[in-house]
Amino acid sequence: MTCRLSVAVPLVALLVACKPDNQSCSDLPHMDAAAAVGSYQVIHGWPALPTGMALGQVSVHRPGHPWFGDAITDTIRSPAILRLDARSGAILAALGGDGMFAMPHGLRIDAHDQLWVTDVGTHTVRKLSSDGTVLLEVGTPGEPGADATHFNQPTDVYPLEDGSFYVADGYGNARIVKFSEAGEFLFEWGTRGAAPGQLDTPHSIAGDAHGRIYVADRGNARLQIFDPEGHFLDAWQSNALGRPWAVTVGPDESIYVVDGGDQLSEPPDRAAVIRLDRSGRVLERFASFGNRDGQLYWGHDIAVDKSGDVFVGDVYYGMRVQKFTRQ
């Protein structure tokens, strides 16, 4: 079994990708249901990287790159994606090198073991085979925009079993776009704002077996839920939930959210992984802010495998991926 994660370039590149968010979670309404203390523990020594290898090491030149609103023309020569064994953490494959990406950001694996990657540097979304061959590309490379053929720094992608897919076009724009299996534009929703259904940095997107689409509306510090056509259903916002940076749905139909904190100018901040049921009730919360094993600095992405193990990618000072398993 393999898990999805994007390493090397994304872990450093997102230092400049993560825009400051204005609203403090201390201003949010309190969740009525109490969050249980988490029952997950971190697996020390995971992943098993070669001696001297550090995630993010190949992109130390990027934090000073002025990239917002423009395309990055210098692409990444080293592999930008590692496939890891979920149990041992050993590297199984390294993909996405030779200039394929400029600043890869969102990463998903579909039911056919195909990889879906957003690139905020080139304003594109690509579907890759399991060996890294490009099968589909949407967006116009090097040209930001907000129409049927352009993105502006797309943050995440969520593929469906029928081959169609949703794109969170979230850094330069504030919208969700749906495409057919062939990459044809179908429809979009979302405008920038704080009203129900509006978005401010839709940073992550996922869906469940019931057709509900979950969007981590990071700038508004909430998780919004839509139907498959983009009609607003609900919004979850509370101190217990914090500021959602990433969302995924586990095999138990629980919704897993990373609270990445408020990007304060000075630490300490807030960080956690939250597991919720389909009604939005917090079932448990684990991890905390920091750089020790089991802590997060800017928890940025999350995946859950079939056994229920949780994998969290950490950026900025974190620059790592950690595995959590239930005790």
C-alpha angles and dihedrals in degrees: 000000000000131000130215121248138142116220142172106030100028094053093061099027092061089065085082096029096063107085118205114261118217107209117083117221089225086076094058126104114261118252111245095216116074118238114236121229107263123258096204126107129197119247107233116222094022123162104039101222124180116264110280096015116128124182109247095020096124096059106050088124094064106073091077095048113115098222111145110121093003136081121251109235099189106080130200117267098187123071110281097193129056123194109211133192105248094218104042101021091229117152110254099176142354117216142171103050133128095070098308093132139032099188114350113199121160121044132185136166117215131210090274094054091253119146123232117197133179118209114203090186096060098026092237143120121215135192113211133190117241089266093053101260113148109244101169138006127191126185127046111277112241095004119100117204146130109244139088094293103032137067131186107220100324110213107195145359133211118196122202127216092254090059097254117120146196123227124203102215092193120146104052095018134032105222146100117229128195124207135186123246088267092053096257117151111251107170144315140211139191139072128202113273146080102263119110108289094017120111141214113189101342092205105174138018134195140156141209136223090266095063096256115144117211120203124190098221093195101177091053093043095234145101113238125200124208137176119246091272093052099258112151115251108165147334127219116205128159146124089262092057095042116181112338112221097164138018136187137162119237130216089260089058090248115141113234119203132183114217100207095184131236099293093244118195090238130028146277101075131156129270135168147137114240127198116202136178123235091271092058096254113148110240098179143341127207142172125042141216117292146068102270123105108288093022128103132214102186105355101204111168139018140197133179121202129211093271091054097253113148124222120194127190115212125200140189106030090357099065094168146088121236133197122220124191131186115261 
